[in-house]
Amino acid sequence: MTVHLVGAGPGDPELLTLKAARLLGTADVVVHDRLVSPEILAMAAPWAEFVDVGKDPNGRRTSQEQINEILIQRGRCHNTVVRLKGGDPFVFGRGGEEATALEGAGVPVEVVPGITSSIAGPAMAGIPVTHRGVSSAFTVVTAHEDPHKPDSLNWHALAELGTTLVVLMGARRAEKIRGRLLEAGMAGTTPVAIVTEATTARQRVRYLALDELGIEPVANPSVIVIGAVAGSPVLAPNVLSAATSQPHHASPLTTA
Ligand SMILES: C[S@@+](CC[C@H](N)C(=O)[O-])C[C@H]1O[C@@H](n2cnc3c(N)ncnc32)[C@H](O)[C@@H]1O
């Protein structure tokens, strides 16, 4: 009897870990998010019960408290419960809260790390988040903060780092991100790359400058990469396997 907090990776089923695939194939219950692809869900055992707790920004929401309750209840009744989350469960996935709730309720819990979109997204656009001589660090932030609380990010510190900044959940706040970073002194010419639906057949990559961020709408889900590495991709955007992808026509320094 264990609840496994499993990272489903960024979308491509081939980026699932072997451990995640094994657990999925044996799970009695799969509790999953909106961003987990149908191909990955199809890897579950035929007898598995699916519980969709996806938080659609425009529709039904399952509160975190309800999700914790579902996990505790299923965890007490079943041998193997997989809590499947996009990317890595502990990167803006609220996996920490779920682990704490399960532990508090005496339900055994295990984490299975996944490939996070914060690294895989840039990689699919040919962008290494660190690159010798260009950027020796990367910072991952969320632009999705409680609108009723003061901004907890220190945008001046982020702008001054001069290394790679990766923004998750920034699609609707692209203009705000541009404003905050420009106010904090970051140059408007700083390269930016936007990788949308990374690792899926619908992947798109857009390269621009910070000055232009948010002028055009940014689709969801996207990873926004800001910094020198975004201006000098080492590879053209990754073409996915023939079975699942559309070809990309962009050269690394132009718009796809
Ligand atoms: C709630 S956060 C979860 C992050 C996840 N735990 C991870 O490690 O990738 C959701 C955000 O992750 C990013 N994201 C997740 N999957 C993505 C993908 N396939 N392509 C682009 N961005 C993605 C987007 O910024 C999205 O708004």
The ligand as an ORCA input file, in Angstrom:
! r2SCAN-3c Opt
* xyz 0 1
  C       2.080     23.479    -12.857
  S       3.561     23.684    -13.769
  C       4.172     22.048    -13.638
  C       5.611     21.890    -14.035
  C       6.060     20.449    -14.063
  N       5.989     19.857    -12.744
  C       7.450     20.259    -14.640
  O       8.374     19.863    -13.923
  O       7.593     20.472    -15.844
  C       2.929     23.761    -15.424
  C       3.822     24.578    -16.320
  O       4.909     23.788    -16.779
  C       5.253     24.159    -18.087
  N       5.073     22.995    -18.972
  C       4.723     21.767    -18.617
  N       4.740     20.926    -19.676
  C       5.118     21.663    -20.732
  C       5.349     21.392    -22.107
  N       5.185     20.159    -22.619
  N       5.735     22.395    -22.906
  C       5.917     23.628    -22.428
  N       5.727     23.954    -21.139
  C       5.346     22.984    -20.296
  C       4.355     25.324    -18.477
  O       5.012     26.518    -18.128
  C       3.157     25.066    -17.587
  O       2.420     26.251    -17.383
*
